[in-house]
Amino acid sequence: MEPVAPNGETPDADQDEPAAEATVLRMLLGAQLRRLREGAGISAEKAGYEIRASRSKISRMETGRVGFKLRDIQDLLTLYGVLDEKEQAKVIALAGRSREPEWWTRYNDVLPDWFESYLGLESAARSIRSFETQFVPGLFQTEDYARAVTRLGHQIAPESEIERRVGLRLKRQELLSRARPPRIWVVMDEAVLRRPIGGAAVMRAQLVRLAAVAELPGMRMQVVPFARGGHAAASGSFSILRFEEPDLPDVVYMEQLTSAVYLDQRADVEHYLEVVDQLSSEALTPAATALFIEQVIKET
């Protein structure tokens, strides 16, 4: 089967791949600043004080989750002992390029800051492993299913806001039809397939879409059936994002109601990798999952 674009059409092989260059540049620059700070033996608290900011601001800068003020970069480089004007100019030029707007800035009216960081990571990731307990992953949702999910979380929002949020979710799905999409390995609880979001007709169309997505190149989809009992990630959904650039650490992402948690310490990442590996061993194989989804479609 040919790849299926979010609108159900076969993507054009010559379609331009949306770049996540600014996000990658911020992450690379942040990693470079962290190495310079640690090499100079300077604490994050002291670095924050130097640029009239907090330790957490330095942490967000070093993980590439915020933009850079050129004055802050220059002050930090001086603090870290990078005094050569040419060397400073190279880093400052990189910081300038990292300030270019990404596609999602047009959705700033409905996009919380904590999720903007995830969009950057998602666009830059080479592989994404995730576990879902309640909803079909956003990258795979049909328009009607996405609208029903959005209304659950924003029950008093005007219809115009709902449509903006749905538009953002569908725009994200262009990631799947890029020339080089990320490898995606998703494990879902059976509840994701059984919960009738939006009603029977909407859910059936969503399951059909899910079956088609499962056949995309680089896609690995598994379901943990109820019959397996409890599992290692009963506490909730999460994603693990990995990147091609060796300087960029893996990141674990967990979404909450009004915020998100990002973990990039190696011990934390390894723990979640162990959990998702365990989930994968407990889940149906991809082939059995495809048959399972087809069976649920017949029952819907």
N, C-alpha and C positions, 0 to 999 in steps of 0.2 A: 504494500500500500504506500502511496506517495505521502510525503509530509502534509499535514493538515494545518492550515493557517487558522488564526482565531476566528475568522469569519466563515470558515468552512471551505475556503477555496484553496487550491494548490498554490503555494508561494512561487513567485517568479525567481528563477535561479539567479538572475542578475540583480535582484533587489539589494540596495545598499544596506550594509550592516550598520545599525546605529552604534556609534562609538560611546564608550564609557571612559574616554580619555581623561576627562577632568577628575573623575572619581579615582582612577588609578594613580594619576599624578599626585593627588592629595595623600593617598595612602603611602606612596613611595616617598614623598617628601616628609611625611610624618615619621616614617621608619628611619629616615636619614637624620632627622632632628633628634630622635630618641637615641640613636647611636652616638651622636655628637655630645648630647647631654650626659649620657652614661660614661663616655670616654673622658669627659672633663670632670667627672666625679661630682656633678651638681644635682641636687635633689629636685624633684618636680615642684616642691613648694617654693624653693628659691627661684626657679625658672619662672613660675607663675608670678611671684612678687616683682620680678624684673620687668614684666610686661603689664603690670597692674591687673593681674588676673588670678584665678585660683588654681590649685593643683588639678582639679577636675578639668579645667580648660586646657591645661597642658596635655592631660591624658587624651582628651578629644582631638586635639591637634595631632598628637603622635599616632593616633589610629586613623587619621584622615576623615573624621566624621564632622568636621567643621571647616569652613573656609579660612584662609589665612589673610591677615592684614600684613601688608608688606613691611610696615614699620615694626610689627612684632617679630617678623622673621629676622630683620636686620639686628634688632636688639638681642635676640636669642643667639644669633651667630656670633656677635661680639662677646656675649657672656660665655659662650662655649669655646672661645679662643680662635674662631675663624676670622682673622683680621685682614687677610689678603683681599683687596677690592675685587679682583677678578673672580676669586672663589665665591665671594659673597654675591657677585652679580649673577653667577650661574644659578645659584640656589634661588635668588629673588626672581629671576626670569622663569624658573620652574613654578614658583609660587604664583606668578602672574598667569601662566597658562592654566593652572589648576582652578582659577577663578571663573573660567568660562561656564556659562549656564548649561545645565543638562535639560533634557526634554521635559522632565517632570516639573520644572519651575513654573510652567504655565498652569499647573494645578495647585499653586501655593494657597489658594483660597480654601481648599479642602484637604490639604496635605500637612499633617502634623510633623514637627521637626524630627521626632524620634523615628518616624517611618521613612522620612526622606533619606536618612542614613542607610536604611535597609535597601532602598531602591538603588542606591549607588553600589552597594555590595553585590546585589543581585545582578546588576548589569555588568559588573566586572568579573563575576565568578566564572571559573572554568568548570566547576562541578558543584552541585547542590544536593545534599542528602537531607531528607526531612521525614518527620513523623507527624501525622494529622489524626486528631481524635474526634473531631466534630464536623468540619466542613471540607468539601472538596478544595484542594489547594487553589489559591487565587489564579495561578497561571493556567489552570485547566477549566475555569468556570465559564459556563455559557452566560450570555447577557442576562437572560431572565433569572437564572440562579444567582448571579452576582447581585442583581437588583433586590432579590428576596433577602439575601444575606445582609446587604447594606441596610435595608429597612429594619432588620432586627436590631441592629446596633444604633440606628439613628431614627427612632420612631417619631420624633416630633420635627424632624428636618423637612424643609420645603422640598417639593418634587424637583426643583431645579438643582438643589444641592445633591440629592440622591443621584440624579443623572450625571452630575460632574464626578461623583465618586465612582460610579459604574464605568464612566469613560476612562478614568485613570486606571482602573483594574484591567479593562480590555486593552488599553495601550501597553500595559506591562507585558501582555501576552505576545507581542511582536518579538519578544526574546526567543520564542520557540521557532520562529521562521527565519531567524538570522542565518547568514551563510555559515557561521560557526556557533551554533547554540551551545549552551553549557550542557554537560552530561547531568541528567537528573535521575535520582534514585529516591523514590517516595514510597513510604510504607504508611498505609492507612488502616485505622481500626474499622471493623465492619460497620460500626455505627455511622460512618461517613456515607456509606452506600444506602443505609436503611432509613435515615432520617429524611422525611419527605419535605425538604425545603421548597417553599413556593407552590406546593401541591403536586399531585401525581403526574400531571403532564409536564411540568417544569422539571421534575426530578427524573422522569424517564428520558427527556432530551439531554439532561446533564449526564446520565449514565451512558447514553450512546456516545456523547462527546468524549467521555472518559475512556471508553473502549477504543476510540479512534486515536486518542493521544497516546495510549499505551503502546501503539505500534510505531511511534515516531523513532527515528534513529537516535541513539544515545539515551533512550528512555528506559528505565527499569521501574516497574510498578508492582507493588505487592500489597496484599490485604491480610491483616491478622483477624481470622474469623472468631466469632464469639465462642465457638467450641473449644478454642485453645485456652479459655479462662483468662486470668489476669496476665499482665505482661510488664516488662521492665520499665515502660514509660507511662505508667498510669497517671502520673502527675500532670501531663499535658503535652501540647504540641511544641516542636522546635525544629530548627533548620541548622545545618552545618554547611558553611560556604568555604570553598577552597579556591585558590587563585594560582595562576601560572607563574607569577613573579615570585622568585624564591624569598624575597625580602618581606613578603606579605604573609602574616600569620593567618591560620584558619580562624574562622569566627563562628561562634554559636549564637543564634538569634532566637529569642523567646518573646512573643508578643503578649502584652497585658491589655487591660481595658483602656487605660489612658497613658501608657508608656510601653517601653520595651527594654529588655535586658540583652546586652551584648557582652559575650565572654570571649577573650582571646588568649587567656593564660593557658599554657600547654596542658597543665594538669586538668583544667576544666574541660578543654576540648577533647582530651583523651577519654575522659569519663563519658562524655556524650557519644563519642565514637563507639565505645564499648556497648553502650545502651542500644544504639541503632544497629550495631552488628548483631546483638542478641535478638532484637526485634525482627531483623531480616531472617534469622534462623528459625524463628517461631512462626513467621508468616508463610502463606502459600507462595509457591514459586511464581514467577511472572506468568508462565504458561497456565498454571492452575488459577491464577488471579484473573486472567482473561476469561476463562471459562466461568469463573464465579461471577464476574460482572455480567456476563451474558445471561446467566441464570437469574440474577436479580432483575435484569431488564425484563425478562419474561414474566416475573412475578409482579412487576410494577404496573 
